[in-house]
Amino acid sequence: MQFHHHGYVSGDPKVQPAAGVGIDRPSELPDEVDVLIVGSGPAGMLAAAQLAQFPNINTRLVERRGGRLELGQADGIQARSVETFQAFGFAEEITAEAFWLTEMNFWRPDTDNPKHIVRGGRALDDEHGVSEFRHLIVNQARVLDYFAEFAHNSPARLKPDFGWEFSSLEVTDEGDYPVKVTLVRSAGPDEGQQRVVHAKYVVGCDGARSKVRASIGCTLAGDAANHAWGVMDVLANTDFPDIRTKCAIQSHDGGSILLIPREGGYLFRMYVDLGVVPENDKGAVRKTSIEQIIAKANEILSPYTLDVKNVAWHSVYEVGHRLTDRFDDVHLEDLGTRTPRVFITGDACHTHSAKAGQGMNVSMQDGFNLAWKLGHVLEGRAPESLLSTYSAERQVVAKNLIDFDKEWSTLMAKKPEEFSSPSELEDFYVRTAEFPAGFMTEYAPSILTGENAHQDLATGFPLGKRFKSAKVSRVCDTNPLHLGHLATADGRWRIYVFADQAKAGAASPVADFAEWLKNAPDSPLAATPEGADLDAWFDVKVIYQQKHENVDINAVPNVFKPQVGPFQLTNLEKVFGVAKDEDIFEARGLDRGGVVVVVRPDQYVANILPLTATAELAEFFAPLLRARQLKKA
């Protein structure tokens, strides 16, 4: 964390100075806003936290509840999400309070006594080291708390506007705030009062029954639900030996249980199989009592018993897989004719079972994908056409998620005799581990993702996939750290310059690239607004092939040591050597002749180029930098 560059800070360095709309931010919801976020779920809170980093954008988040969420229904936090939390500055804190999921056990009927279950297999959660971060279990409410804290500590001082329910919207295409939104007061002394807010953009994060989705004519389509599960968060005594380990439990004829230990050491969640739902059920299965769910769990767990002492929450749901064909208000036949004004995220546009632990995780990535794009467009960094990439990118991700969840939930509902082998469920879990960990998202070539002409220069950073961190050693202070962990959620592009074999200061391709990056009119840095710090829009880092003690910091080109803040202090923390115990060039398949890796603000690899491909780099950024387009005009 860097601070003091604006002057001495004696308080909490996580609290950034208020700026823009964050100075004297009005407590009352204004009549006009740049972005109106509807719903304070994971996607909405992440989007708000990201947009709070753009102090000149007036973002407001409305939530029909009267206050913070106290008990969330989602709890599985995949490693990709923890990577994201790192960017928002709370990965360490939330990891400390969470349950760490390191192994999953598989129970099945005893061949000698099928009415009893036995442990049949164990699987490590991340056997192949997909991420350095852990798979966590923690209540959704705490995730929202952390995002709320980040948003409030950001320059825009963003706080949710509780007690407002979305009613309807109309895109008028008139004036600077063309989206007319009608809200209804849902809490407080003036409950029931209506008011209208005009917005430039609206983001619907209001769940599976989304009114924002309905307002733009989108519908969820897909498979009808035909299998029911009872889910309960409970405190209980039991002789089941793996009660504090994630388990998939299959009984002979009583159904299945997915067991998820929760944070705190005592609470756990059980998804209890209630069987196939008859066609004429008419919702009767949803009336299954908690007592019936507990009895069913005891039946499945035999010979073990479950004595429930307290029920924190329970519900009954039917597995259904539904998806909208677009994630914004531009109908498919109108693509390319206008840019979107209204967006939907998370459960508003894709629904699936909870057992793969993907809902909250994928929703957060929806919010991350969209928010920085809104920030760039509204600040004038990028053209409005950038916003069309949100639906194009995330709809594909949601479709892949639903396909995976169908397979996983089908396997979970199978009877033991229907499996081709006793270990089929365990084998599937191990084989597909990268998907539920959140790392199979791979954006196709587009305005934001380059073609793979130079993928061979950085085989460990696949184009379109998230930037997989590796260890480096910072030259100025000799600290070993993860390169990817330094990418904060500040809305900036990352340009990682992996140097050729020459030492700093020597005539070399990296020296030529640095000169072009700093001074060329077609360099992306040339779009940086006059008066702003050199690294205001682009975070440029250099990684040399030597160890830190062999890099002369004074010989490093100045573009990698920008002067920042009102005192124009030199930032020395962007220069790295290889770590003593891990060579990032070897670990990530980086060409020894040098390579440039471009990473989006949401941590996905956007382009890979040789150090000499300055024209290609300029061409890549040209359509993404409205500021430079205006300068040319």
C-alpha positions as CSV (number, residue, x, y, z in Angstrom):
1,M,0.0,0.0,0.0
2,Q,1.3,3.4,-1.0
3,F,0.4,6.7,0.8
4,H,2.1,9.9,2.2
5,H,2.7,11.1,-1.4
6,H,0.1,13.8,-0.9
7,G,1.4,14.6,2.6
8,Y,1.7,12.9,5.9
9,V,-1.2,10.6,6.8
10,S,-1.7,9.9,10.5
11,G,-5.0,8.0,10.3
12,D,-6.1,4.8,8.5
13,P,-4.3,4.7,5.1
14,K,-7.2,2.7,3.7
15,V,-9.4,5.8,4.0
16,Q,-8.6,7.7,0.8
17,P,-9.1,11.5,0.7
18,A,-12.6,12.5,-0.4
19,A,-12.7,14.0,-3.9
20,G,-15.3,15.0,-6.5
21,V,-18.8,13.9,-5.5
22,G,-17.3,12.5,-2.3
23,I,-16.8,16.1,-0.9
24,D,-20.0,17.0,0.9
25,R,-21.8,14.0,-0.5
26,P,-25.6,14.6,0.0
27,S,-27.3,12.1,2.2
28,E,-30.5,12.4,0.3
29,L,-30.9,10.6,-3.1
30,P,-30.5,13.3,-5.8
31,D,-32.8,13.8,-8.8
32,E,-30.0,13.1,-11.3
33,V,-27.2,10.5,-11.1
34,D,-24.7,9.2,-13.5
35,V,-25.1,5.5,-12.5
36,L,-28.0,4.1,-10.5
37,I,-27.4,0.6,-9.2
38,V,-30.5,-1.3,-8.1
39,G,-29.8,-3.9,-5.4
40,S,-27.0,-4.3,-2.9
41,G,-26.1,-8.0,-3.6
42,P,-22.6,-9.1,-4.5
43,A,-22.7,-7.7,-8.1
44,G,-24.2,-4.4,-7.0
45,M,-21.9,-3.9,-4.1
46,L,-18.8,-4.7,-6.1
47,A,-19.9,-2.4,-8.9
48,A,-20.5,0.3,-6.4
49,A,-17.1,-0.2,-4.8
50,Q,-15.3,0.0,-8.2
51,L,-17.2,3.1,-9.3
52,A,-16.5,4.8,-5.9
53,Q,-12.9,5.0,-7.2
54,F,-14.1,7.4,-9.9
55,P,-14.7,10.5,-7.8
56,N,-16.2,12.6,-10.6
57,I,-18.9,10.0,-11.3
58,N,-22.1,10.4,-9.3
59,T,-23.1,6.8,-8.5
60,R,-25.9,5.8,-6.1
61,L,-27.0,2.4,-5.0
62,V,-30.6,1.8,-4.0
63,E,-31.7,-1.2,-1.9
64,R,-35.3,-2.0,-0.8
65,R,-34.2,-3.3,2.6
66,G,-34.0,-0.8,5.3
67,G,-30.4,-1.7,6.2
68,R,-27.5,-4.0,5.6
69,L,-28.0,-7.7,4.9
70,E,-27.8,-9.6,8.2
71,L,-27.9,-13.2,6.9
72,G,-26.9,-14.1,3.4
73,Q,-27.9,-17.3,1.5
74,A,-24.6,-17.6,-0.4
75,D,-21.4,-18.7,1.3
76,G,-18.9,-20.3,-1.1
77,I,-16.0,-18.0,-2.0
78,Q,-13.9,-19.4,-4.9
79,A,-10.2,-18.6,-5.2
80,R,-10.9,-16.2,-8.2
81,S,-13.1,-14.2,-5.9
82,V,-10.4,-14.0,-3.2
83,E,-8.1,-12.7,-6.0
84,T,-10.7,-10.0,-6.6
85,F,-10.9,-9.3,-2.9
86,Q,-7.1,-8.7,-2.9
87,A,-7.7,-6.0,-5.5
88,F,-10.2,-4.4,-3.1
89,G,-7.9,-4.7,-0.2
90,F,-9.6,-7.2,2.1
91,A,-8.4,-10.6,1.1
92,E,-6.4,-11.1,4.3
93,E,-9.2,-10.0,6.6
94,I,-11.9,-12.1,5.1
95,T,-9.6,-15.1,4.8
96,A,-8.8,-14.9,8.6
97,E,-12.5,-15.1,9.6
98,A,-13.6,-17.6,6.9
99,F,-13.6,-21.4,6.9
100,W,-10.7,-22.7,4.7
101,L,-11.9,-25.5,2.4
102,T,-8.8,-27.6,1.6
103,E,-10.3,-31.1,1.0
104,M,-13.6,-32.7,-0.1
105,N,-14.6,-36.1,1.1
106,F,-17.0,-38.5,-0.7
107,W,-19.3,-40.9,1.2
108,R,-21.3,-43.7,-0.4
109,P,-23.2,-46.8,0.6
110,D,-21.2,-49.5,2.4
111,T,-21.0,-52.5,0.0
112,D,-21.4,-54.9,3.0
113,N,-24.3,-52.9,4.5
114,P,-25.8,-50.6,1.9
115,K,-28.1,-48.9,4.5
116,H,-25.0,-47.4,6.1
117,I,-22.6,-44.9,4.5
118,V,-18.8,-45.1,4.5
119,R,-16.1,-42.7,3.4
120,G,-15.1,-43.7,-0.1
121,G,-12.6,-41.1,-1.2
122,R,-10.8,-37.8,-0.5
123,A,-9.9,-35.1,-2.9
124,L,-7.7,-32.0,-2.4
125,D,-9.5,-28.8,-3.2
126,D,-6.6,-27.4,-5.4
127,E,-4.3,-30.3,-6.1
128,H,-2.6,-28.6,-9.0
129,G,-2.0,-25.2,-7.5
130,V,-4.4,-23.2,-9.7
131,S,-4.2,-20.3,-7.3
132,E,-2.2,-19.1,-4.3
133,F,-5.4,-18.1,-2.7
134,R,-7.7,-20.3,-0.6
135,H,-11.2,-21.6,-1.3
136,L,-13.3,-20.0,1.5
137,I,-16.7,-20.4,3.1
138,V,-18.0,-17.2,4.7
139,N,-21.4,-15.6,4.8
140,Q,-22.4,-13.4,2.0
141,A,-23.4,-10.6,4.4
142,R,-19.7,-10.2,5.4
143,V,-18.6,-10.0,1.8
144,L,-21.1,-7.2,1.3
145,D,-19.8,-5.5,4.5
146,Y,-16.3,-5.4,3.2
147,F,-17.3,-4.0,-0.2
148,A,-19.4,-1.4,1.6
149,E,-16.4,-0.4,3.7
150,F,-14.2,-0.1,0.7
151,A,-16.8,2.0,-1.2
152,H,-17.3,4.4,1.8
153,N,-13.5,4.8,2.2
154,S,-13.1,5.6,-1.5
155,P,-12.8,9.1,-2.9
156,A,-16.6,9.2,-3.8
157,R,-17.6,8.2,-0.2
158,L,-20.3,6.0,-1.6
159,K,-22.9,4.5,0.8
160,P,-26.1,2.5,-0.1
161,D,-29.4,4.3,-0.1
162,F,-31.5,1.9,1.9
163,G,-35.2,1.8,1.8
164,W,-35.8,2.4,-1.9
165,E,-37.5,-0.2,-4.1
166,F,-37.3,-0.1,-7.9
167,S,-40.7,0.2,-9.6
168,S,-40.1,0.8,-13.3
169,L,-37.9,2.6,-15.8
170,E,-38.2,4.2,-19.2
171,V,-35.3,5.0,-21.6
172,T,-36.3,8.3,-23.1
173,D,-33.1,9.1,-25.1
174,E,-33.7,12.8,-24.1
175,G,-31.1,15.0,-22.4
176,D,-28.0,14.0,-20.5
177,Y,-29.9,11.7,-18.1
178,P,-32.1,9.7,-20.4
179,V,-33.2,6.9,-18.1
180,K,-36.3,7.8,-16.1
181,V,-36.5,5.6,-13.0
182,T,-39.5,5.4,-10.6
183,L,-38.7,4.3,-7.1
184,V,-41.0,3.6,-4.1
185,R,-40.0,4.2,-0.5
186,S,-39.9,0.8,1.1
187,A,-38.8,1.7,4.7
188,G,-39.0,4.6,7.0
189,P,-41.7,7.1,8.0
190,D,-42.5,8.0,4.4
191,E,-43.0,4.4,3.3
192,G,-45.0,4.1,0.1
193,Q,-43.9,7.5,-1.3
194,Q,-42.9,7.5,-5.0
195,R,-40.2,9.6,-6.6
196,V,-38.4,9.8,-9.9
197,V,-34.6,9.7,-10.5
198,H,-33.0,10.4,-13.8
199,A,-29.8,8.5,-14.7
200,K,-27.3,8.2,-17.5
201,Y,-27.1,4.4,-16.8
202,V,-28.9,1.9,-14.7
203,V,-27.5,-1.4,-13.4
204,G,-30.0,-4.0,-12.3
205,C,-28.6,-6.2,-9.5
206,D,-32.0,-7.1,-8.1
207,G,-32.0,-10.9,-8.2
208,A,-33.9,-13.6,-9.9
209,R,-37.2,-11.7,-9.7
210,S,-35.6,-8.6,-11.2
211,K,-37.9,-5.8,-12.0
212,V,-35.1,-4.1,-14.0
213,R,-35.0,-7.2,-16.2
214,A,-38.7,-7.0,-16.8
215,S,-38.5,-3.3,-17.6
216,I,-36.2,-3.9,-20.5
217,G,-38.2,-6.8,-21.9
218,C,-35.7,-9.6,-20.9
219,T,-37.0,-13.0,-19.8
220,L,-35.2,-16.0,-18.2
221,A,-35.5,-19.1,-20.3
222,G,-34.3,-22.6,-19.8
223,D,-35.0,-25.9,-18.1
224,A,-37.9,-26.2,-15.7
225,A,-37.0,-27.2,-12.2
226,N,-37.7,-30.9,-11.5
227,H,-35.6,-31.7,-8.4
228,A,-35.9,-30.2,-4.9
229,W,-33.4,-29.7,-2.2
230,G,-33.8,-28.5,1.4
231,V,-31.0,-26.3,2.6
232,M,-30.3,-25.5,6.3
233,D,-27.7,-23.6,8.2
234,V,-27.6,-25.3,11.6
235,L,-25.8,-25.8,14.9
236,A,-25.9,-29.4,15.9
237,N,-24.2,-32.3,17.7
238,T,-23.4,-35.3,15.6
239,D,-21.2,-38.4,15.5
240,F,-20.6,-38.0,11.7
241,P,-16.8,-37.7,11.7
242,D,-16.4,-35.3,8.7
243,I,-18.9,-32.7,9.9
244,R,-16.1,-30.0,9.6
245,T,-15.1,-31.1,6.1
246,K,-16.9,-30.5,2.8
247,C,-18.6,-33.7,1.8
248,A,-20.7,-35.2,-0.9
249,I,-22.8,-37.9,0.8
250,Q,-24.8,-40.5,-1.2
251,S,-27.1,-43.0,0.5
252,H,-28.4,-46.2,-0.9
253,D,-32.0,-45.1,-1.3
254,G,-32.5,-42.0,0.8
255,G,-30.9,-39.5,-1.5
256,S,-27.8,-37.3,-1.1
257,I,-26.4,-34.5,1.0
258,L,-23.9,-31.8,0.2
259,L,-22.3,-30.7,3.4
260,I,-20.6,-27.3,3.7
261,P,-18.9,-26.4,7.0
262,R,-19.3,-22.7,7.8
263,E,-17.1,-20.1,9.4
264,G,-16.8,-19.9,13.1
265,G,-16.1,-23.6,13.9
266,Y,-19.6,-24.8,14.7
267,L,-22.1,-23.7,12.0
268,F,-22.6,-25.9,8.9
269,R,-24.8,-26.0,5.9
270,M,-26.5,-29.1,4.4
271,Y,-28.2,-29.4,1.1
272,V,-30.6,-32.3,1.6
273,D,-32.0,-34.2,-1.4
274,L,-35.8,-34.1,-1.4
275,G,-36.1,-36.0,-4.6
276,V,-37.8,-35.5,-8.0
277,V,-40.7,-33.0,-8.0
278,P,-44.0,-34.4,-9.5
279,E,-45.3,-32.4,-12.4
280,N,-48.6,-31.6,-10.5
281,D,-46.7,-30.6,-7.4
282,K,-47.9,-26.9,-7.7
283,G,-45.2,-25.8,-5.2
284,A,-46.1,-28.2,-2.5
285,V,-42.5,-29.3,-2.0
286,R,-41.6,-25.8,-0.9
287,K,-43.8,-26.3,2.2
288,T,-41.4,-29.0,3.4
289,S,-40.8,-28.2,7.1
290,I,-37.4,-27.9,8.7
291,E,-38.3,-31.0,10.8
292,Q,-38.9,-33.0,7.7
293,I,-35.5,-31.8,6.3
294,I,-33.7,-32.8,9.5
295,A,-35.4,-36.2,9.4
296,K,-34.4,-36.7,5.8
297,A,-30.8,-35.8,6.7
298,N,-30.7,-38.3,9.5
299,E,-32.0,-41.0,7.1
300,I,-29.2,-40.3,4.6
301,L,-26.5,-40.1,7.3
302,S,-27.3,-43.5,8.8
303,P,-25.6,-45.0,10.9
304,Y,-24.7,-41.5,12.1
305,T,-27.1,-39.2,13.7
306,L,-27.7,-35.4,13.7
307,D,-29.1,-33.6,16.7
308,V,-30.0,-30.1,15.6
309,K,-29.8,-27.5,18.4
310,N,-30.4,-24.3,16.4
311,V,-31.5,-23.4,12.9
312,A,-30.0,-20.1,11.6
313,W,-31.8,-20.3,8.3
314,H,-33.5,-22.8,6.0
315,S,-35.2,-23.0,2.7
316,V,-36.5,-25.3,0.0
317,Y,-35.6,-24.7,-3.6
318,E,-36.0,-26.5,-6.9
319,V,-33.1,-26.7,-9.3
320,G,-33.6,-24.8,-12.5
321,H,-31.2,-23.4,-15.1
322,R,-32.3,-20.2,-16.8
323,L,-30.5,-17.6,-18.8
324,T,-31.4,-14.4,-20.7
325,D,-30.2,-13.9,-24.3
326,R,-28.8,-10.5,-23.5
327,F,-27.6,-8.6,-20.4
328,D,-28.5,-5.1,-21.5
329,D,-31.4,-3.2,-23.1
330,V,-30.2,-3.5,-26.7
331,H,-32.3,-6.0,-28.5
332,L,-30.3,-8.5,-30.6
333,E,-31.7,-7.1,-33.8
334,D,-30.5,-3.6,-32.8
335,L,-26.9,-4.6,-32.0
336,G,-24.5,-2.1,-33.4
337,T,-27.1,0.6,-33.9
338,R,-26.9,2.1,-30.4
339,T,-25.1,1.6,-27.1
340,P,-26.8,0.2,-24.0
341,R,-28.2,2.3,-21.1
342,V,-29.5,-0.4,-18.8
343,F,-27.7,-3.5,-17.7
344,I,-28.5,-6.6,-15.6
345,T,-26.2,-8.7,-13.6
346,G,-26.1,-11.9,-11.5
347,D,-29.3,-13.7,-10.8
348,A,-31.2,-11.1,-12.8
349,C,-29.8,-12.7,-15.9
350,H,-28.6,-16.3,-15.0
351,T,-30.0,-18.7,-12.4
352,H,-28.7,-22.2,-11.4
353,S,-28.3,-24.4,-8.4
354,A,-26.4,-23.3,-5.4
355,K,-24.4,-26.5,-5.0
356,A,-21.6,-25.6,-7.4
357,G,-20.9,-22.5,-5.3
358,Q,-20.9,-20.2,-8.3
359,G,-23.8,-17.8,-7.9
360,M,-22.2,-15.1,-5.8
361,N,-18.8,-15.6,-7.4
362,V,-20.0,-15.2,-11.0
363,S,-22.2,-12.3,-10.1
364,M,-19.3,-10.4,-8.6
365,Q,-17.4,-10.9,-11.8
366,D,-20.4,-9.5,-13.7
367,G,-20.2,-6.4,-11.6
368,F,-16.4,-6.1,-12.0
369,N,-16.6,-6.5,-15.7
370,L,-19.2,-3.7,-16.1
371,A,-18.2,-1.2,-13.5
372,W,-14.7,-0.2,-14.8
373,K,-16.2,0.1,-18.3
374,L,-18.9,2.5,-17.0
375,G,-16.1,4.4,-15.2
376,H,-14.0,4.8,-18.3
377,V,-16.9,5.9,-20.5
378,L,-18.3,8.4,-18.0
379,E,-14.8,9.9,-17.3
380,G,-14.2,10.3,-21.0
381,R,-11.4,7.7,-21.1
382,A,-13.2,5.4,-23.5
383,P,-15.9,5.6,-26.1
384,E,-19.5,4.5,-25.4
385,S,-19.0,1.4,-27.6
386,L,-17.0,-0.1,-24.8
387,L,-20.3,-0.8,-22.9
388,S,-21.5,-3.2,-25.6
389,T,-18.8,-5.6,-24.6
390,Y,-20.3,-6.3,-21.2
391,S,-23.3,-8.4,-22.5
392,A,-21.1,-10.0,-25.2
393,E,-18.6,-11.2,-22.7
394,R,-20.6,-12.2,-19.7
395,Q,-23.5,-13.9,-21.5
396,V,-21.0,-16.6,-22.7
397,V,-19.6,-17.0,-19.2
398,A,-23.1,-17.5,-17.8
399,K,-23.9,-20.1,-20.5
400,N,-20.8,-22.1,-19.6
401,L,-21.6,-21.9,-15.9
402,I,-25.1,-23.3,-16.5
403,D,-23.8,-26.1,-18.6
404,F,-21.3,-27.0,-15.9
405,D,-23.9,-26.7,-13.1
406,K,-26.4,-29.0,-15.0
407,E,-23.8,-31.7,-15.1
408,W,-22.8,-31.3,-11.4
409,S,-26.3,-31.1,-10.0
410,T,-27.3,-34.1,-12.1
411,L,-24.5,-36.1,-10.7
412,M,-25.4,-35.0,-7.2
413,A,-28.9,-36.2,-7.6
414,K,-28.0,-39.6,-9.1
415,K,-28.6,-42.8,-7.1
416,P,-25.4,-44.9,-6.4
417,E,-26.4,-47.7,-8.8
418,E,-26.7,-45.2,-11.6
419,F,-23.0,-44.3,-11.6
420,S,-20.7,-46.0,-14.0
421,S,-18.1,-46.4,-11.2
422,P,-18.2,-45.7,-7.4
423,S,-15.7,-42.8,-7.9
424,E,-17.5,-41.1,-10.8
425,L,-18.6,-38.1,-8.7
426,E,-15.1,-37.7,-7.1
427,D,-13.4,-38.0,-10.5
428,F,-15.7,-35.3,-12.0
429,Y,-14.9,-33.0,-9.0
430,V,-11.1,-33.4,-9.5
431,R,-11.2,-33.2,-13.3
432,T,-13.2,-30.0,-13.4
433,A,-11.6,-28.3,-10.4
434,E,-10.4,-25.2,-12.4
435,F,-14.0,-24.3,-13.4
436,P,-15.6,-24.0,-9.9
437,A,-12.5,-22.3,-8.7
438,G,-13.4,-19.5,-11.2
439,F,-10.5,-19.7,-13.6
440,M,-12.1,-21.1,-16.8
441,T,-13.4,-17.7,-18.0
442,E,-11.7,-17.0,-21.2
443,Y,-12.8,-14.0,-23.2
444,A,-12.7,-14.3,-27.0
445,P,-10.8,-11.9,-29.2
446,S,-12.5,-8.6,-29.4
447,I,-11.9,-4.9,-29.0
448,L,-10.7,-5.8,-25.5
449,T,-8.8,-9.0,-26.2
450,G,-6.1,-9.3,-28.8
451,E,-5.5,-12.2,-31.2
452,N,-3.1,-14.9,-30.0
453,A,-0.4,-14.2,-32.6
454,H,2.2,-13.8,-29.8
455,Q,0.8,-16.2,-27.2
456,D,4.0,-18.3,-27.4
457,L,5.9,-15.4,-25.8
458,A,4.0,-15.8,-22.6
459,T,2.4,-19.3,-22.4
460,G,1.6,-19.0,-18.7
461,F,-0.6,-15.9,-19.3
462,P,-3.3,-17.2,-21.6
463,L,-5.1,-14.4,-23.5
464,G,-8.5,-13.7,-22.3
465,K,-8.0,-15.5,-18.9
466,R,-7.2,-13.9,-15.6
467,F,-3.6,-12.8,-14.9
468,K,-2.2,-15.6,-12.9
469,S,0.2,-14.1,-10.4
470,A,3.7,-15.2,-9.6
471,K,6.5,-14.1,-7.2
472,V,8.9,-11.3,-7.9
473,S,11.3,-9.3,-5.9
474,R,10.9,-5.5,-5.6
475,V,14.1,-3.7,-6.3
476,C,13.8,-0.6,-4.1
477,D,13.0,-2.4,-0.8
478,T,14.1,-6.0,-1.7
479,N,10.6,-7.3,-0.7
480,P,9.5,-10.6,-2.2
481,L,5.8,-10.4,-3.2
482,H,3.2,-11.6,-5.7
483,L,3.1,-9.3,-8.8
484,G,-0.6,-9.8,-9.3
485,H,-1.4,-8.8,-5.7
486,L,-0.3,-5.2,-6.5
487,A,-3.1,-4.7,-9.0
488,T,-5.6,-2.7,-7.0
489,A,-9.2,-2.1,-8.1
490,D,-8.4,1.5,-9.2
491,G,-9.7,1.3,-12.7
492,R,-6.3,1.4,-14.4
493,W,-4.9,-0.8,-17.2
494,R,-1.8,-2.7,-16.3
495,I,1.2,-2.9,-18.7
496,Y,3.7,-5.4,-17.5
497,V,7.0,-5.1,-19.3
498,F,9.1,-8.3,-18.9
499,A,12.6,-7.2,-19.9
500,D,15.1,-8.8,-22.2
501,Q,18.3,-10.2,-20.7
502,A,20.2,-6.9,-20.8
503,K,20.8,-5.1,-17.5
504,A,19.0,-1.9,-16.6
505,G,20.5,1.1,-18.4
506,A,22.1,-0.9,-21.3
507,A,21.0,-0.3,-24.8
508,S,18.3,-2.9,-25.3
509,P,14.8,-3.5,-26.6
510,V,13.3,-2.7,-23.2
511,A,15.1,0.7,-23.2
512,D,13.7,1.4,-26.7
513,F,10.2,0.4,-25.6
514,A,10.5,2.6,-22.5
515,E,11.5,5.6,-24.6
516,W,8.5,5.0,-27.0
517,L,6.1,4.5,-24.1
518,K,7.1,7.8,-22.4
519,N,7.4,10.1,-25.4
520,A,5.7,8.8,-28.5
521,P,2.5,10.5,-29.6
522,D,0.8,7.1,-30.3
523,S,1.8,5.6,-26.9
524,P,-1.3,4.9,-24.8
525,L,0.3,7.1,-22.0
526,A,-0.1,10.1,-24.4
527,A,-3.9,9.9,-23.7
528,T,-3.3,10.7,-20.0
529,P,-5.0,14.0,-19.2
530,E,-2.8,17.1,-18.9
531,G,-1.9,17.7,-15.3
532,A,-2.5,14.2,-14.2
533,D,0.2,11.9,-12.9
534,L,1.9,9.8,-15.6
535,D,0.5,6.6,-14.1
536,A,-3.0,8.0,-13.6
537,W,-4.6,5.8,-16.3
538,F,-1.9,3.1,-16.9
539,D,0.0,1.2,-14.2
540,V,3.3,0.3,-15.9
541,K,5.7,-2.1,-14.2
542,V,9.0,-3.6,-15.4
543,I,10.4,-7.0,-14.4
544,Y,14.0,-7.6,-15.1
545,Q,15.6,-11.1,-15.5
546,Q,18.2,-10.3,-12.8
547,K,17.7,-10.6,-9.1
548,H,16.9,-7.4,-7.3
549,E,20.5,-6.8,-6.0
550,N,21.7,-6.8,-9.6
551,V,19.3,-4.1,-10.8
552,D,20.6,-0.5,-10.7
553,I,17.5,1.5,-9.8
554,N,19.1,4.7,-11.1
555,A,19.6,3.2,-14.5
556,V,16.0,2.1,-14.9
557,P,14.1,4.2,-17.5
558,N,12.0,7.0,-15.9
559,V,8.7,5.7,-17.4
560,F,9.0,2.9,-14.8
561,K,9.6,5.5,-12.0
562,P,6.9,8.1,-12.5
563,Q,6.6,11.2,-10.4
564,V,3.3,11.4,-8.6
565,G,1.3,13.6,-6.3
566,P,1.5,17.3,-5.6
567,F,5.1,17.0,-4.6
568,Q,6.0,15.0,-7.7
569,L,7.7,12.3,-5.6
570,T,9.4,9.4,-7.5
571,N,7.5,6.2,-7.3
572,L,10.2,3.5,-7.0
573,E,7.8,0.5,-6.4
574,K,7.2,-0.4,-10.1
575,V,10.6,-2.0,-10.7
576,F,11.2,-5.7,-10.0
577,G,13.7,-8.5,-10.4
578,V,13.1,-12.3,-10.2
579,A,12.5,-13.8,-6.8
580,K,15.1,-15.9,-5.2
581,D,12.9,-19.0,-5.1
582,E,10.9,-18.6,-8.3
583,D,11.9,-17.2,-11.7
584,I,8.7,-15.7,-13.1
585,F,10.1,-16.0,-16.6
586,E,10.3,-19.7,-16.2
587,A,7.2,-20.1,-14.1
588,R,5.0,-18.3,-16.7
589,G,6.7,-19.3,-19.9
590,L,8.0,-15.8,-20.7
591,D,10.3,-15.3,-23.7
592,R,13.8,-14.4,-22.6
593,G,13.9,-11.8,-25.4
594,G,11.3,-9.8,-23.5
595,V,7.5,-9.5,-23.7
596,V,4.7,-7.0,-22.9
597,V,1.6,-8.3,-21.2
598,V,-1.4,-6.0,-21.1
599,V,-4.0,-6.6,-18.4
600,R,-7.5,-5.1,-18.1
601,P,-8.7,-3.3,-15.0
602,D,-10.6,-6.4,-14.0
603,Q,-7.5,-8.6,-14.1
604,Y,-7.9,-10.4,-17.4
605,V,-5.0,-10.6,-19.9
606,A,-5.8,-8.4,-22.9
607,N,-2.8,-8.6,-25.1
608,I,0.7,-10.1,-25.4
609,L,3.3,-8.5,-27.6
610,P,7.0,-8.5,-28.2
611,L,8.9,-5.4,-27.0
612,T,9.4,-4.2,-30.6
613,A,5.6,-4.2,-31.4
614,T,4.9,-0.6,-30.4
615,A,2.7,-0.1,-33.5
616,E,0.6,-3.1,-32.5
617,L,0.3,-1.8,-29.0
618,A,-0.8,1.6,-30.2
619,E,-3.3,0.0,-32.6
620,F,-4.8,-2.1,-29.8
621,F,-5.4,0.9,-27.5
622,A,-6.5,3.3,-30.2
623,P,-10.3,2.3,-30.1
624,L,-10.2,2.1,-26.3
625,L,-9.0,5.6,-25.7
626,R,-11.6,8.3,-26.4
627,A,-9.3,11.0,-25.1
628,R,-6.7,10.3,-27.8
629,Q,-9.4,10.1,-30.4
630,L,-10.6,13.6,-29.4
631,K,-7.1,15.0,-29.5
632,K,-6.7,13.7,-33.1
633,A,-10.1,15.2,-34.1
